[in-house]
Amino acid sequence: MPEHVEDRGGAAVEDSAVRTAVVEATGERGASGYPRYAGHGVVADIDPGTRTVEALLVDGSELDYGLTALVRDWQPG
């Protein structure tokens, strides 16, 4: 999601996302040393203690400056 959005029109930060993806644990650890998650074109190393995205590729590329990634629990339905 963009770090800076001038007018969200009352929308939550998460609702300003450019792209979302549901990722699942791969059972591997990434170069960062944290567990790796993958799905829908996204590969992320996520610190389970802080829920911080430590490394991220979207469709094989790093994020452009000005974009940030957030971890959010997914609830089906």
C-alpha positions as CSV (number, residue, x, y, z in Angstrom):
1,M,0.0,0.0,0.0
2,P,1.2,3.5,-0.6
3,E,2.8,5.1,2.5
4,H,1.2,8.4,1.8
5,V,-2.4,8.8,0.6
6,E,-3.6,12.4,0.5
7,D,-7.3,11.7,1.0
8,R,-8.6,8.3,1.9
9,G,-12.2,9.6,2.1
10,G,-12.5,8.0,5.6
11,A,-11.2,4.6,4.5
12,A,-8.9,2.6,6.7
13,V,-5.2,2.4,5.9
14,E,-5.7,-1.2,4.9
15,D,-8.4,-0.3,2.5
16,S,-5.9,1.9,0.5
17,A,-4.0,-1.2,-0.6
18,V,-2.8,-1.4,-4.2
19,R,-2.6,-5.1,-4.0
20,T,-3.4,-7.9,-1.6
21,A,-2.4,-11.5,-1.4
22,V,-3.1,-14.5,0.8
23,V,0.2,-16.2,1.6
24,E,0.9,-19.5,3.3
25,A,4.0,-20.7,5.2
26,T,6.4,-22.6,2.9
27,G,8.2,-24.4,5.7
28,E,11.4,-22.7,4.5
29,R,13.4,-19.8,6.0
30,G,14.4,-16.9,3.8
31,A,17.7,-15.1,3.4
32,S,16.6,-12.9,6.3
33,G,16.4,-15.9,8.6
34,Y,12.6,-15.5,9.1
35,P,9.9,-18.0,8.0
36,R,9.0,-17.7,4.3
37,Y,5.4,-17.3,3.1
38,A,4.2,-17.4,-0.5
39,G,1.1,-17.1,-2.6
40,H,-0.6,-15.1,-5.4
41,G,2.7,-13.8,-6.8
42,V,4.1,-12.7,-3.4
43,V,7.0,-14.2,-1.5
44,A,7.6,-12.7,2.0
45,D,9.9,-13.4,4.9
46,I,7.8,-12.4,8.0
47,D,9.0,-12.1,11.6
48,P,6.3,-14.1,13.5
49,G,7.1,-12.2,16.8
50,T,6.5,-8.7,15.5
51,R,4.6,-9.5,12.3
52,T,7.0,-7.4,10.4
53,V,7.7,-8.1,6.7
54,E,11.5,-8.4,6.6
55,A,11.8,-9.3,2.9
56,L,9.3,-9.1,0.1
57,L,9.1,-9.9,-3.6
58,V,5.9,-9.1,-5.7
59,D,5.9,-10.9,-9.0
60,G,9.6,-11.4,-8.6
61,S,10.5,-7.8,-7.9
62,E,11.1,-5.7,-4.8
63,L,8.6,-3.0,-3.9
64,D,9.1,0.5,-5.3
65,Y,10.0,3.2,-2.8
66,G,6.9,4.7,-1.2
67,L,5.1,1.4,-0.9
68,T,4.9,-0.6,2.3
69,A,3.7,-4.0,3.2
70,L,1.4,-4.9,6.2
71,V,0.5,-8.3,7.7
72,R,-3.1,-8.9,8.4
73,D,-4.9,-12.0,9.5
74,W,-7.2,-13.4,6.8
75,Q,-10.6,-14.6,7.8
76,P,-12.4,-16.6,5.1
77,G,-16.0,-15.7,4.3
